[in-house]
């Protein structure tokens, strides 16, 4: 089986860590997961399984508290710490990691006019969709706070 040690930093400095000591469980993919992986591999740029949701919050939002809550979710639910490995393997596997670092992305638009804020928000959403996900490394969801 092909399981290598991998430590990388993304553009925000958050580690995407995969090493043997951090493996909690290994599972075969369900038929539905195999189908999703098939579509992902045949068209990595497809947004067929990409869902983007935006919420408008009122009041003050603490970046620190929001990131702590995000990390608590990732720490609590195995599925949020799962990566999918398929390269150099006879059968793809889902690997549940013991720990994963959740990094909140923050965009500050407060210095922009309302029109510029709307334009930048649309750019942020488009860039997020275009970024996609690397199923072998990325968290399966990400959170961005736009102020």
Secondary structure, DSSP 8 states (H G I E B T S, - for coil): -----EEEE-TTS-EEEE-GGGEEEEEE--HHHHHHHHHHHH-TT--TT---------S---HHHHHHHHHHHHHH-GGGGEEEE-TT-SS-EEEEES------EEE--TTS-HHHHHHHHHHHHHHHHHH---TTTS-S---EEE-
